[in-house]
Amino acid sequence: MSAVKRQAKAVIDKLPDAVVQSLLDFMQKLREWEATREILEDEEFSAEIERGLRDVKAGRTVEWRKIKRTNV
């Protein structure tokens, strides 16, 4: 275990469980934000998302039942 992790564990061990739970929740949000950032930095993927949003706004959609039946 690295020195940083040992230091963090020592601090965490002194905290009340409610505070540790809040920290865990925050860390999970950070992971989610990191994934979002990675997606948004991918220009090709971002362009596909934008195109999809424009298609939805313009009504260019297909019902889920029709897609489900084609086993796409």
mmCIF file as Biopython writes it, N, C-alpha, C and O atoms, coordinates in Angstrom:
data_model
#
loop_
_atom_site.group_PDB
_atom_site.id
_atom_site.type_symbol
_atom_site.label_atom_id
_atom_site.label_alt_id
_atom_site.label_comp_id
_atom_site.label_asym_id
_atom_site.label_entity_id
_atom_site.label_seq_id
_atom_site.pdbx_PDB_ins_code
_atom_site.Cartn_x
_atom_site.Cartn_y
_atom_site.Cartn_z
_atom_site.occupancy
_atom_site.B_iso_or_equiv
_atom_site.auth_seq_id
_atom_site.auth_asym_id
_atom_site.pdbx_PDB_model_num
ATOM 1   N N  . MET A ? 1  ? 0.861   -1.176 0.000   1.0 0.0 1  A 1 
ATOM 2   C CA . MET A ? 1  ? 0.000   0.000  0.000   1.0 0.0 1  A 1 
ATOM 3   C C  . MET A ? 1  ? 0.906   1.236  0.000   1.0 0.0 1  A 1 
ATOM 4   O O  . MET A ? 1  ? 1.891   1.300  0.735   1.0 0.0 1  A 1 
ATOM 5   N N  . SER A ? 2  ? 0.556   2.199  -0.825  1.0 0.0 2  A 1 
ATOM 6   C CA . SER A ? 2  ? 1.361   3.411  -0.933  1.0 0.0 2  A 1 
ATOM 7   C C  . SER A ? 2  ? 1.185   4.287  0.313   1.0 0.0 2  A 1 
ATOM 8   O O  . SER A ? 2  ? 0.240   4.122  1.085   1.0 0.0 2  A 1 
ATOM 9   N N  . ALA A ? 3  ? 2.113   5.209  0.482   1.0 0.0 3  A 1 
ATOM 10  C CA . ALA A ? 3  ? 2.055   6.119  1.624   1.0 0.0 3  A 1 
ATOM 11  C C  . ALA A ? 3  ? 0.790   6.971  1.578   1.0 0.0 3  A 1 
ATOM 12  O O  . ALA A ? 3  ? 0.179   7.242  2.611   1.0 0.0 3  A 1 
ATOM 13  N N  . VAL A ? 4  ? 0.411   7.382  0.398   1.0 0.0 4  A 1 
ATOM 14  C CA . VAL A ? 4  ? -0.795  8.214  0.264   1.0 0.0 4  A 1 
ATOM 15  C C  . VAL A ? 4  ? -2.021  7.427  0.707   1.0 0.0 4  A 1 
ATOM 16  O O  . VAL A ? 4  ? -2.872  7.962  1.418   1.0 0.0 4  A 1 
ATOM 17  N N  . LYS A ? 5  ? -2.123  6.172  0.300   1.0 0.0 5  A 1 
ATOM 18  C CA . LYS A ? 5  ? -3.276  5.354  0.680   1.0 0.0 5  A 1 
ATOM 19  C C  . LYS A ? 5  ? -3.272  5.091  2.188   1.0 0.0 5  A 1 
ATOM 20  O O  . LYS A ? 5  ? -4.333  5.068  2.813   1.0 0.0 5  A 1 
ATOM 21  N N  . ARG A ? 6  ? -2.096  4.894  2.772   1.0 0.0 6  A 1 
ATOM 22  C CA . ARG A ? 6  ? -2.021  4.705  4.222   1.0 0.0 6  A 1 
ATOM 23  C C  . ARG A ? 6  ? -2.486  5.958  4.957   1.0 0.0 6  A 1 
ATOM 24  O O  . ARG A ? 6  ? -3.202  5.875  5.956   1.0 0.0 6  A 1 
ATOM 25  N N  . GLN A ? 7  ? -2.074  7.116  4.455   1.0 0.0 7  A 1 
ATOM 26  C CA . GLN A ? 7  ? -2.500  8.375  5.070   1.0 0.0 7  A 1 
ATOM 27  C C  . GLN A ? 7  ? -4.011  8.554  4.946   1.0 0.0 7  A 1 
ATOM 28  O O  . GLN A ? 7  ? -4.674  8.946  5.906   1.0 0.0 7  A 1 
ATOM 29  N N  . ALA A ? 8  ? -4.543  8.272  3.785   1.0 0.0 8  A 1 
ATOM 30  C CA . ALA A ? 8  ? -5.985  8.401  3.564   1.0 0.0 8  A 1 
ATOM 31  C C  . ALA A ? 8  ? -6.748  7.447  4.480   1.0 0.0 8  A 1 
ATOM 32  O O  . ALA A ? 8  ? -7.757  7.825  5.075   1.0 0.0 8  A 1 
ATOM 33  N N  . LYS A ? 9  ? -6.270  6.224  4.592   1.0 0.0 9  A 1 
ATOM 34  C CA . LYS A ? 9  ? -6.933  5.236  5.447   1.0 0.0 9  A 1 
ATOM 35  C C  . LYS A ? 9  ? -6.914  5.689  6.897   1.0 0.0 9  A 1 
ATOM 36  O O  . LYS A ? 9  ? -7.905  5.520  7.607   1.0 0.0 9  A 1 
ATOM 37  N N  . ALA A ? 10 ? -5.815  6.256  7.345   1.0 0.0 10 A 1 
ATOM 38  C CA . ALA A ? 10 ? -5.723  6.732  8.725   1.0 0.0 10 A 1 
ATOM 39  C C  . ALA A ? 10 ? -6.742  7.838  8.985   1.0 0.0 10 A 1 
ATOM 40  O O  . ALA A ? 10 ? -7.367  7.877  10.045  1.0 0.0 10 A 1 
ATOM 41  N N  . VAL A ? 11 ? -6.907  8.730  8.016   1.0 0.0 11 A 1 
ATOM 42  C CA . VAL A ? 11 ? -7.891  9.807  8.163   1.0 0.0 11 A 1 
ATOM 43  C C  . VAL A ? 11 ? -9.299  9.233  8.143   1.0 0.0 11 A 1 
ATOM 44  O O  . VAL A ? 11 ? -10.129 9.581  8.982   1.0 0.0 11 A 1 
ATOM 45  N N  . ILE A ? 12 ? -9.568  8.351  7.181   1.0 0.0 12 A 1 
ATOM 46  C CA . ILE A ? 12 ? -10.903 7.753  7.042   1.0 0.0 12 A 1 
ATOM 47  C C  . ILE A ? 12 ? -11.286 6.971  8.292   1.0 0.0 12 A 1 
ATOM 48  O O  . ILE A ? 12 ? -12.437 7.019  8.728   1.0 0.0 12 A 1 
ATOM 49  N N  . ASP A ? 13 ? -10.333 6.256  8.866   1.0 0.0 13 A 1 
ATOM 50  C CA . ASP A ? 13 ? -10.625 5.453  10.067  1.0 0.0 13 A 1 
ATOM 51  C C  . ASP A ? 13 ? -11.100 6.313  11.237  1.0 0.0 13 A 1 
ATOM 52  O O  . ASP A ? 13 ? -11.770 5.805  12.136  1.0 0.0 13 A 1 
ATOM 53  N N  . LYS A ? 14 ? -10.770 7.585  11.244  1.0 0.0 14 A 1 
ATOM 54  C CA . LYS A ? 14 ? -11.160 8.480  12.343  1.0 0.0 14 A 1 
ATOM 55  C C  . LYS A ? 14 ? -12.495 9.177  12.091  1.0 0.0 14 A 1 
ATOM 56  O O  . LYS A ? 14 ? -13.029 9.832  12.985  1.0 0.0 14 A 1 
ATOM 57  N N  . LEU A ? 15 ? -13.030 9.042  10.892  1.0 0.0 15 A 1 
ATOM 58  C CA . LEU A ? 15 ? -14.270 9.738  10.535  1.0 0.0 15 A 1 
ATOM 59  C C  . LEU A ? 15 ? -15.496 8.925  10.919  1.0 0.0 15 A 1 
ATOM 60  O O  . LEU A ? 15 ? -15.451 7.695  10.942  1.0 0.0 15 A 1 
ATOM 61  N N  . PRO A ? 16 ? -16.593 9.615  11.221  1.0 0.0 16 A 1 
ATOM 62  C CA . PRO A ? 16 ? -17.854 8.901  11.459  1.0 0.0 16 A 1 
ATOM 63  C C  . PRO A ? 16 ? -18.337 8.224  10.172  1.0 0.0 16 A 1 
ATOM 64  O O  . PRO A ? 16 ? -18.033 8.679  9.069   1.0 0.0 16 A 1 
ATOM 65  N N  . ASP A ? 17 ? -19.084 7.144  10.327  1.0 0.0 17 A 1 
ATOM 66  C CA . ASP A ? 17 ? -19.567 6.395  9.166   1.0 0.0 17 A 1 
ATOM 67  C C  . ASP A ? 17 ? -20.359 7.266  8.190   1.0 0.0 17 A 1 
ATOM 68  O O  . ASP A ? 17 ? -20.244 7.097  6.976   1.0 0.0 17 A 1 
ATOM 69  N N  . ALA A ? 18 ? -21.159 8.194  8.711   1.0 0.0 18 A 1 
ATOM 70  C CA . ALA A ? 18 ? -21.967 9.048  7.833   1.0 0.0 18 A 1 
ATOM 71  C C  . ALA A ? 18 ? -21.079 9.902  6.932   1.0 0.0 18 A 1 
ATOM 72  O O  . ALA A ? 18 ? -21.405 10.119 5.765   1.0 0.0 18 A 1 
ATOM 73  N N  . VAL A ? 19 ? -19.978 10.379 7.460   1.0 0.0 19 A 1 
ATOM 74  C CA . VAL A ? 19 ? -19.059 11.192 6.665   1.0 0.0 19 A 1 
ATOM 75  C C  . VAL A ? 19 ? -18.376 10.320 5.611   1.0 0.0 19 A 1 
ATOM 76  O O  . VAL A ? 19 ? -18.210 10.735 4.464   1.0 0.0 19 A 1 
ATOM 77  N N  . VAL A ? 20 ? -17.984 9.114  6.009   1.0 0.0 20 A 1 
ATOM 78  C CA . VAL A ? 20 ? -17.341 8.193  5.062   1.0 0.0 20 A 1 
ATOM 79  C C  . VAL A ? 20 ? -18.324 7.851  3.935   1.0 0.0 20 A 1 
ATOM 80  O O  . VAL A ? 20 ? -17.924 7.768  2.774   1.0 0.0 20 A 1 
ATOM 81  N N  . GLN A ? 21 ? -19.595 7.653  4.267   1.0 0.0 21 A 1 
ATOM 82  C CA . GLN A ? 21 ? -20.594 7.363  3.239   1.0 0.0 21 A 1 
ATOM 83  C C  . GLN A ? 21 ? -20.723 8.535  2.274   1.0 0.0 21 A 1 
ATOM 84  O O  . GLN A ? 21 ? -20.836 8.336  1.065   1.0 0.0 21 A 1 
ATOM 85  N N  . SER A ? 22 ? -20.706 9.749  2.802   1.0 0.0 22 A 1 
ATOM 86  C CA . SER A ? 22 ? -20.764 10.937 1.942   1.0 0.0 22 A 1 
ATOM 87  C C  . SER A ? 22 ? -19.554 11.003 1.021   1.0 0.0 22 A 1 
ATOM 88  O O  . SER A ? 22 ? -19.674 11.352 -0.153  1.0 0.0 22 A 1 
ATOM 89  N N  . LEU A ? 23 ? -18.401 10.669 1.557   1.0 0.0 23 A 1 
ATOM 90  C CA . LEU A ? 23 ? -17.183 10.646 0.730   1.0 0.0 23 A 1 
ATOM 91  C C  . LEU A ? 23 ? -17.278 9.595  -0.366  1.0 0.0 23 A 1 
ATOM 92  O O  . LEU A ? 23 ? -16.879 9.842  -1.504  1.0 0.0 23 A 1 
ATOM 93  N N  . LEU A ? 24 ? -17.802 8.426  -0.027  1.0 0.0 24 A 1 
ATOM 94  C CA . LEU A ? 24 ? -17.971 7.374  -1.037  1.0 0.0 24 A 1 
ATOM 95  C C  . LEU A ? 24 ? -18.929 7.819  -2.138  1.0 0.0 24 A 1 
ATOM 96  O O  . LEU A ? 24 ? -18.681 7.584  -3.321  1.0 0.0 24 A 1 
ATOM 97  N N  . ASP A ? 25 ? -20.024 8.463  -1.741  1.0 0.0 25 A 1 
ATOM 98  C CA . ASP A ? 25 ? -20.979 8.965  -2.729  1.0 0.0 25 A 1 
ATOM 99  C C  . ASP A ? 25 ? -20.301 9.980  -3.653  1.0 0.0 25 A 1 
ATOM 100 O O  . ASP A ? 25 ? -20.492 9.949  -4.869  1.0 0.0 25 A 1 
ATOM 101 N N  . PHE A ? 26 ? -19.516 10.871 -3.068  1.0 0.0 26 A 1 
ATOM 102 C CA . PHE A ? 26 ? -18.806 11.881 -3.844  1.0 0.0 26 A 1 
ATOM 103 C C  . PHE A ? 26 ? -17.813 11.233 -4.802  1.0 0.0 26 A 1 
ATOM 104 O O  . PHE A ? 26 ? -17.705 11.645 -5.957  1.0 0.0 26 A 1 
ATOM 105 N N  . MET A ? 27 ? -17.093 10.231 -4.334  1.0 0.0 27 A 1 
ATOM 106 C CA . MET A ? 27 ? -16.124 9.539  -5.189  1.0 0.0 27 A 1 
ATOM 107 C C  . MET A ? 27 ? -16.817 8.862  -6.366  1.0 0.0 27 A 1 
ATOM 108 O O  . MET A ? 27 ? -16.283 8.839  -7.475  1.0 0.0 27 A 1 
ATOM 109 N N  . GLN A ? 28 ? -18.003 8.312  -6.128  1.0 0.0 28 A 1 
ATOM 110 C CA . GLN A ? 28 ? -18.763 7.693  -7.217  1.0 0.0 28 A 1 
ATOM 111 C C  . GLN A ? 28 ? -19.155 8.734  -8.245  1.0 0.0 28 A 1 
ATOM 112 O O  . GLN A ? 28 ? -19.070 8.483  -9.448  1.0 0.0 28 A 1 
ATOM 113 N N  . LYS A ? 29 ? -19.587 9.908  -7.783  1.0 0.0 29 A 1 
ATOM 114 C CA . LYS A ? 29 ? -19.938 10.989 -8.712  1.0 0.0 29 A 1 
ATOM 115 C C  . LYS A ? 29 ? -18.720 11.400 -9.534  1.0 0.0 29 A 1 
ATOM 116 O O  . LYS A ? 29 ? -18.837 11.659 -10.732 1.0 0.0 29 A 1 
ATOM 117 N N  . LEU A ? 30 ? -17.564 11.461 -8.901  1.0 0.0 30 A 1 
ATOM 118 C CA . LEU A ? 30 ? -16.341 11.795 -9.637  1.0 0.0 30 A 1 
ATOM 119 C C  . LEU A ? 30 ? -16.077 10.791 -10.749 1.0 0.0 30 A 1 
ATOM 120 O O  . LEU A ? 30 ? -15.690 11.174 -11.853 1.0 0.0 30 A 1 
ATOM 121 N N  . ARG A ? 31 ? -16.282 9.516  -10.466 1.0 0.0 31 A 1 
ATOM 122 C CA . ARG A ? 31 ? -16.103 8.480  -11.506 1.0 0.0 31 A 1 
ATOM 123 C C  . ARG A ? 31 ? -17.065 8.700  -12.656 1.0 0.0 31 A 1 
ATOM 124 O O  . ARG A ? 31 ? -16.688 8.594  -13.823 1.0 0.0 31 A 1 
ATOM 125 N N  . GLU A ? 32 ? -18.321 9.009  -12.318 1.0 0.0 32 A 1 
ATOM 126 C CA . GLU A ? 32 ? -19.320 9.248  -13.359 1.0 0.0 32 A 1 
ATOM 127 C C  . GLU A ? 32 ? -18.937 10.462 -14.196 1.0 0.0 32 A 1 
ATOM 128 O O  . GLU A ? 32 ? -19.047 10.433 -15.421 1.0 0.0 32 A 1 
ATOM 129 N N  . TRP A ? 33 ? -18.491 11.519 -13.547 1.0 0.0 33 A 1 
ATOM 130 C CA . TRP A ? 33 ? -18.094 12.718 -14.268 1.0 0.0 33 A 1 
ATOM 131 C C  . TRP A ? 33 ? -16.894 12.451 -15.156 1.0 0.0 33 A 1 
ATOM 132 O O  . TRP A ? 33 ? -16.796 13.003 -16.251 1.0 0.0 33 A 1 
ATOM 133 N N  . GLU A ? 34 ? -15.981 11.610 -14.695 1.0 0.0 34 A 1 
ATOM 134 C CA . GLU A ? 34 ? -14.813 11.265 -15.504 1.0 0.0 34 A 1 
ATOM 135 C C  . GLU A ? 34 ? -15.255 10.541 -16.776 1.0 0.0 34 A 1 
ATOM 136 O O  . GLU A ? 34 ? -14.750 10.818 -17.864 1.0 0.0 34 A 1 
ATOM 137 N N  . ALA A ? 35 ? -16.203 9.611  -16.629 1.0 0.0 35 A 1 
ATOM 138 C CA . ALA A ? 35 ? -16.717 8.899  -17.801 1.0 0.0 35 A 1 
ATOM 139 C C  . ALA A ? 35 ? -17.404 9.871  -18.757 1.0 0.0 35 A 1 
ATOM 140 O O  . ALA A ? 35 ? -17.241 9.774  -19.973 1.0 0.0 35 A 1 
ATOM 141 N N  . THR A ? 36 ? -18.170 10.805 -18.206 1.0 0.0 36 A 1 
ATOM 142 C CA . THR A ? 36 ? -18.838 11.802 -19.043 1.0 0.0 36 A 1 
ATOM 143 C C  . THR A ? 36 ? -17.808 12.656 -19.774 1.0 0.0 36 A 1 
ATOM 144 O O  . THR A ? 36 ? -17.957 12.934 -20.964 1.0 0.0 36 A 1 
ATOM 145 N N  . ARG A ? 37 ? -16.767 13.070 -19.061 1.0 0.0 37 A 1 
ATOM 146 C CA . ARG A ? 37 ? -15.716 13.888 -19.674 1.0 0.0 37 A 1 
ATOM 147 C C  . ARG A ? 37 ? -15.045 13.130 -20.816 1.0 0.0 37 A 1 
ATOM 148 O O  . ARG A ? 37 ? -14.782 13.703 -21.873 1.0 0.0 37 A 1 
ATOM 149 N N  . GLU A ? 38 ? -14.771 11.859 -20.606 1.0 0.0 38 A 1 
ATOM 150 C CA . GLU A ? 38 ? -14.138 11.058 -21.657 1.0 0.0 38 A 1 
ATOM 151 C C  . GLU A ? 38 ? -15.023 10.988 -22.896 1.0 0.0 38 A 1 
ATOM 152 O O  . GLU A ? 38 ? -14.530 11.093 -24.019 1.0 0.0 38 A 1 
ATOM 153 N N  . ILE A ? 39 ? -16.316 10.813 -22.698 1.0 0.0 39 A 1 
ATOM 154 C CA . ILE A ? 39 ? -17.240 10.757 -23.831 1.0 0.0 39 A 1 
ATOM 155 C C  . ILE A ? 39 ? -17.264 12.087 -24.564 1.0 0.0 39 A 1 
ATOM 156 O O  . ILE A ? 39 ? -17.196 12.125 -25.793 1.0 0.0 39 A 1 
ATOM 157 N N  . LEU A ? 40 ? -17.359 13.177 -23.813 1.0 0.0 40 A 1 
ATOM 158 C CA . LEU A ? 40 ? -17.451 14.488 -24.433 1.0 0.0 40 A 1 
ATOM 159 C C  . LEU A ? 40 ? -16.167 14.884 -25.148 1.0 0.0 40 A 1 
ATOM 160 O O  . LEU A ? 40 ? -16.207 15.668 -26.097 1.0 0.0 40 A 1 
ATOM 161 N N  . GLU A ? 41 ? -15.040 14.359 -24.712 1.0 0.0 41 A 1 
ATOM 162 C CA . GLU A ? 41 ? -13.775 14.664 -25.381 1.0 0.0 41 A 1 
ATOM 163 C C  . GLU A ? 41 ? -13.602 13.875 -26.682 1.0 0.0 41 A 1 
ATOM 164 O O  . GLU A ? 41 ? -12.765 14.226 -27.514 1.0 0.0 41 A 1 
ATOM 165 N N  . ASP A ? 42 ? -14.384 12.822 -26.856 1.0 0.0 42 A 1 
ATOM 166 C CA . ASP A ? 42 ? -14.334 12.025 -28.076 1.0 0.0 42 A 1 
ATOM 167 C C  . ASP A ? 42 ? -15.170 12.758 -29.130 1.0 0.0 42 A 1 
ATOM 168 O O  . ASP A ? 42 ? -16.399 12.688 -29.109 1.0 0.0 42 A 1 
ATOM 169 N N  . GLU A ? 43 ? -14.508 13.453 -30.041 1.0 0.0 43 A 1 
ATOM 170 C CA . GLU A ? 43 ? -15.212 14.294 -31.016 1.0 0.0 43 A 1 
ATOM 171 C C  . GLU A ? 43 ? -16.183 13.500 -31.872 1.0 0.0 43 A 1 
ATOM 172 O O  . GLU A ? 43 ? -17.288 13.966 -32.150 1.0 0.0 43 A 1 
ATOM 173 N N  . GLU A ? 44 ? -15.790 12.322 -32.288 1.0 0.0 44 A 1 
ATOM 174 C CA . GLU A ? 44 ? -16.657 11.503 -33.149 1.0 0.0 44 A 1 
ATOM 175 C C  . GLU A ? 44 ? -17.912 11.079 -32.394 1.0 0.0 44 A 1 
ATOM 176 O O  . GLU A ? 44 ? -19.022 11.155 -32.920 1.0 0.0 44 A 1 
ATOM 177 N N  . PHE A ? 45 ? -17.723 10.637 -31.164 1.0 0.0 45 A 1 
ATOM 178 C CA . PHE A ? 45 ? -18.860 10.195 -30.361 1.0 0.0 45 A 1 
ATOM 179 C C  . PHE A ? 45 ? -19.772 11.373 -30.038 1.0 0.0 45 A 1 
ATOM 180 O O  . PHE A ? 45 ? -20.996 11.248 -30.093 1.0 0.0 45 A 1 
ATOM 181 N N  . SER A ? 46 ? -19.178 12.517 -29.702 1.0 0.0 46 A 1 
ATOM 182 C CA . SER A ? 46 ? -19.971 13.715 -29.416 1.0 0.0 46 A 1 
ATOM 183 C C  . SER A ? 46 ? -20.788 14.128 -30.635 1.0 0.0 46 A 1 
ATOM 184 O O  . SER A ? 46 ? -21.941 14.538 -30.500 1.0 0.0 46 A 1 
ATOM 185 N N  . ALA A ? 47 ? -20.202 14.023 -31.816 1.0 0.0 47 A 1 
ATOM 186 C CA . ALA A ? 47 ? -20.919 14.368 -33.042 1.0 0.0 47 A 1 
ATOM 187 C C  . ALA A ? 47 ? -22.110 13.427 -33.250 1.0 0.0 47 A 1 
ATOM 188 O O  . ALA A ? 47 ? -23.176 13.857 -33.689 1.0 0.0 47 A 1 
ATOM 189 N N  . GLU A ? 48 ? -21.921 12.141 -32.931 1.0 0.0 48 A 1 
ATOM 190 C CA . GLU A ? 48 ? -23.017 11.175 -33.060 1.0 0.0 48 A 1 
ATOM 191 C C  . GLU A ? 48 ? -24.143 11.497 -32.082 1.0 0.0 48 A 1 
ATOM 192 O O  . GLU A ? 48 ? -25.321 11.388 -32.424 1.0 0.0 48 A 1 
ATOM 193 N N  . ILE A ? 49 ? -23.779 11.887 -30.881 1.0 0.0 49 A 1 
ATOM 194 C CA . ILE A ? 49 ? -24.796 12.272 -29.894 1.0 0.0 49 A 1 
ATOM 195 C C  . ILE A ? 49 ? -25.576 13.476 -30.402 1.0 0.0 49 A 1 
ATOM 196 O O  . ILE A ? 49 ? -26.805 13.488 -30.348 1.0 0.0 49 A 1 
ATOM 197 N N  . GLU A ? 50 ? -24.879 14.474 -30.886 1.0 0.0 50 A 1 
ATOM 198 C CA . GLU A ? 50 ? -25.541 15.669 -31.409 1.0 0.0 50 A 1 
ATOM 199 C C  . GLU A ? 50 ? -26.460 15.328 -32.579 1.0 0.0 50 A 1 
ATOM 200 O O  . GLU A ? 50 ? -27.573 15.845 -32.676 1.0 0.0 50 A 1 
ATOM 201 N N  . ARG A ? 51 ? -25.988 14.460 -33.459 1.0 0.0 51 A 1 
ATOM 202 C CA . ARG A ? 51 ? -26.818 14.056 -34.595 1.0 0.0 51 A 1 
ATOM 203 C C  . ARG A ? 51 ? -28.078 13.346 -34.104 1.0 0.0 51 A 1 
ATOM 204 O O  . ARG A ? 51 ? -29.171 13.584 -34.620 1.0 0.0 51 A 1 
ATOM 205 N N  . GLY A ? 52 ? -27.926 12.485 -33.119 1.0 0.0 52 A 1 
ATOM 206 C CA . GLY A ? 52 ? -29.073 11.787 -32.556 1.0 0.0 52 A 1 
ATOM 207 C C  . GLY A ? 52 ? -30.073 12.736 -31.928 1.0 0.0 52 A 1 
ATOM 208 O O  . GLY A ? 52 ? -31.282 12.569 -32.093 1.0 0.0 52 A 1 
ATOM 209 N N  . LEU A ? 53 ? -29.578 13.729 -31.211 1.0 0.0 53 A 1 
ATOM 210 C CA . LEU A ? 53 ? -30.471 14.715 -30.609 1.0 0.0 53 A 1 
ATOM 211 C C  . LEU A ? 53 ? -31.225 15.505 -31.668 1.0 0.0 53 A 1 
ATOM 212 O O  . LEU A ? 53 ? -32.410 15.798 -31.508 1.0 0.0 53 A 1 
ATOM 213 N N  . ARG A ? 54 ? -30.530 15.850 -32.757 1.0 0.0 54 A 1 
ATOM 214 C CA . ARG A ? 54 ? -31.202 16.563 -33.860 1.0 0.0 54 A 1 
ATOM 215 C C  . ARG A ? 54 ? -32.260 15.671 -34.503 1.0 0.0 54 A 1 
ATOM 216 O O  . ARG A ? 54 ? -33.347 16.140 -34.842 1.0 0.0 54 A 1 
ATOM 217 N N  . ASP A ? 55 ? -31.947 14.390 -34.672 1.0 0.0 55 A 1 
ATOM 218 C CA . ASP A ? 55 ? -32.910 13.451 -35.256 1.0 0.0 55 A 1 
ATOM 219 C C  . ASP A ? 55 ? -34.163 13.357 -34.387 1.0 0.0 55 A 1 
ATOM 220 O O  . ASP A ? 55 ? -35.281 13.383 -34.901 1.0 0.0 55 A 1 
ATOM 221 N N  . VAL A ? 56 ? -33.979 13.248 -33.082 1.0 0.0 56 A 1 
ATOM 222 C CA . VAL A ? 56 ? -35.130 13.163 -32.174 1.0 0.0 56 A 1 
ATOM 223 C C  . VAL A ? 56 ? -35.966 14.438 -32.267 1.0 0.0 56 A 1 
ATOM 224 O O  . VAL A ? 56 ? -37.192 14.383 -32.362 1.0 0.0 56 A 1 
ATOM 225 N N  . LYS A ? 57 ? -35.296 15.574 -32.238 1.0 0.0 57 A 1 
ATOM 226 C CA . LYS A ? 57 ? -36.006 16.856 -32.301 1.0 0.0 57 A 1 
ATOM 227 C C  . LYS A ? 57 ? -36.795 16.990 -33.611 1.0 0.0 57 A 1 
ATOM 228 O O  . LYS A ? 57 ? -37.882 17.566 -33.634 1.0 0.0 57 A 1 
ATOM 229 N N  . ALA A ? 58 ? -36.231 16.450 -34.698 1.0 0.0 58 A 1 
ATOM 230 C CA . ALA A ? 58 ? -36.894 16.529 -36.003 1.0 0.0 58 A 1 
ATOM 231 C C  . ALA A ? 58 ? -37.921 15.416 -36.198 1.0 0.0 58 A 1 
ATOM 232 O O  . ALA A ? 58 ? -38.593 15.366 -37.228 1.0 0.0 58 A 1 
ATOM 233 N N  . GLY A ? 59 ? -38.045 14.532 -35.224 1.0 0.0 59 A 1 
ATOM 234 C CA . GLY A ? 59 ? -39.026 13.456 -35.327 1.0 0.0 59 A 1 
ATOM 235 C C  . GLY A ? 59 ? -38.544 12.250 -36.109 1.0 0.0 59 A 1 
ATOM 236 O O  . GLY A ? 59 ? -39.338 11.368 -36.435 1.0 0.0 59 A 1 
ATOM 237 N N  . ARG A ? 60 ? -37.266 12.195 -36.415 1.0 0.0 60 A 1 
ATOM 238 C CA . ARG A ? 60 ? -36.709 11.041 -37.135 1.0 0.0 60 A 1 
ATOM 239 C C  . ARG A ? 60 ? -36.365 9.955  -36.115 1.0 0.0 60 A 1 
ATOM 240 O O  . ARG A ? 60 ? -35.216 9.797  -35.701 1.0 0.0 60 A 1 
ATOM 241 N N  . THR A ? 61 ? -37.400 9.217  -35.731 1.0 0.0 61 A 1 
ATOM 242 C CA . THR A ? 61 ? -37.243 8.163  -34.729 1.0 0.0 61 A 1 
ATOM 243 C C  . THR A ? 61 ? -37.938 6.898  -35.202 1.0 0.0 61 A 1 
ATOM 244 O O  . THR A ? 61 ? -38.707 6.917  -36.163 1.0 0.0 61 A 1 
ATOM 245 N N  . VAL A ? 62 ? -37.659 5.809  -34.520 1.0 0.0 62 A 1 
ATOM 246 C CA . VAL A ? 62 ? -38.298 4.530  -34.799 1.0 0.0 62 A 1 
ATOM 247 C C  . VAL A ? 62 ? -38.805 3.982  -33.464 1.0 0.0 62 A 1 
ATOM 248 O O  . VAL A ? 62 ? -38.099 4.045  -32.458 1.0 0.0 62 A 1 
ATOM 249 N N  . GLU A ? 63 ? -40.008 3.454  -33.456 1.0 0.0 63 A 1 
ATOM 250 C CA . GLU A ? 63 ? -40.558 2.895  -32.224 1.0 0.0 63 A 1 
ATOM 251 C C  . GLU A ? 63 ? -39.710 1.720  -31.754 1.0 0.0 63 A 1 
ATOM 252 O O  . GLU A ? 63 ? -39.230 0.920  -32.557 1.0 0.0 63 A 1 
ATOM 253 N N  . TRP A ? 64 ? -39.539 1.635  -30.456 1.0 0.0 64 A 1 
ATOM 254 C CA . TRP A ? 64 ? -38.734 0.558  -29.869 1.0 0.0 64 A 1 
ATOM 255 C C  . TRP A ? 64 ? -39.263 -0.820 -30.260 1.0 0.0 64 A 1 
ATOM 256 O O  . TRP A ? 64 ? -38.478 -1.739 -30.494 1.0 0.0 64 A 1 
ATOM 257 N N  . ARG A ? 65 ? -40.568 -0.970 -30.334 1.0 0.0 65 A 1 
ATOM 258 C CA . ARG A ? 65 ? -41.143 -2.277 -30.688 1.0 0.0 65 A 1 
ATOM 259 C C  . ARG A ? 65 ? -40.676 -2.735 -32.064 1.0 0.0 65 A 1 
ATOM 260 O O  . ARG A ? 65 ? -40.429 -3.923 -32.274 1.0 0.0 65 A 1 
ATOM 261 N N  . LYS A ? 66 ? -40.553 -1.805 -32.996 1.0 0.0 66 A 1 
ATOM 262 C CA . LYS A ? 66 ? -40.113 -2.161 -34.352 1.0 0.0 66 A 1 
ATOM 263 C C  . LYS A ? 66 ? -38.649 -2.567 -34.345 1.0 0.0 66 A 1 
ATOM 264 O O  . LYS A ? 66 ? -38.268 -3.504 -35.047 1.0 0.0 66 A 1 
ATOM 265 N N  . ILE A ? 67 ? -37.839 -1.897 -33.586 1.0 0.0 67 A 1 
ATOM 266 C CA . ILE A ? 67 ? -36.419 -2.253 -33.507 1.0 0.0 67 A 1 
ATOM 267 C C  . ILE A ? 67 ? -36.266 -3.596 -32.819 1.0 0.0 67 A 1 
ATOM 268 O O  . ILE A ? 67 ? -35.485 -4.440 -33.258 1.0 0.0 67 A 1 
ATOM 269 N N  . LYS A ? 68 ? -37.005 -3.792 -31.749 1.0 0.0 68 A 1 
ATOM 270 C CA . LYS A ? 68 ? -36.927 -5.025 -30.985 1.0 0.0 68 A 1 
ATOM 271 C C  . LYS A ? 68 ? -37.256 -6.239 -31.863 1.0 0.0 68 A 1 
ATOM 272 O O  . LYS A ? 68 ? -36.616 -7.285 -31.748 1.0 0.0 68 A 1 
ATOM 273 N N  . ARG A ? 69 ? -38.251 -6.096 -32.733 1.0 0.0 69 A 1 
ATOM 274 C CA . ARG A ? 69 ? -38.655 -7.199 -33.607 1.0 0.0 69 A 1 
ATOM 275 C C  . ARG A ? 69 ? -37.592 -7.546 -34.645 1.0 0.0 69 A 1 
ATOM 276 O O  . ARG A ? 69 ? -37.519 -8.688 -35.098 1.0 0.0 69 A 1 
ATOM 277 N N  . THR A ? 70 ? -36.768 -6.569 -35.025 1.0 0.0 70 A 1 
ATOM 278 C CA . THR A ? 70 ? -35.759 -6.848 -36.050 1.0 0.0 70 A 1 
ATOM 279 C C  . THR A ? 70 ? -34.488 -7.427 -35.445 1.0 0.0 70 A 1 
ATOM 280 O O  . THR A ? 70 ? -33.569 -7.801 -36.174 1.0 0.0 70 A 1 
ATOM 281 N N  . ASN A ? 71 ? -34.428 -7.504 -34.100 1.0 0.0 71 A 1 
ATOM 282 C CA . ASN A ? 71 ? -33.258 -8.063 -33.412 1.0 0.0 71 A 1 
ATOM 283 C C  . ASN A ? 71 ? -31.976 -7.361 -33.821 1.0 0.0 71 A 1 
ATOM 284 O O  . ASN A ? 71 ? -30.963 -8.008 -34.085 1.0 0.0 71 A 1 
ATOM 285 N N  . VAL A ? 72 ? -32.021 -6.059 -33.873 1.0 0.0 72 A 1 
ATOM 286 C CA . VAL A ? 72 ? -30.841 -5.277 -34.223 1.0 0.0 72 A 1 
ATOM 287 C C  . VAL A ? 72 ? -29.865 -5.269 -33.082 1.0 0.0 72 A 1 
ATOM 288 O O  . VAL A ? 72 ? -28.801 -4.659 -33.185 1.0 0.0 72 A 1 
#
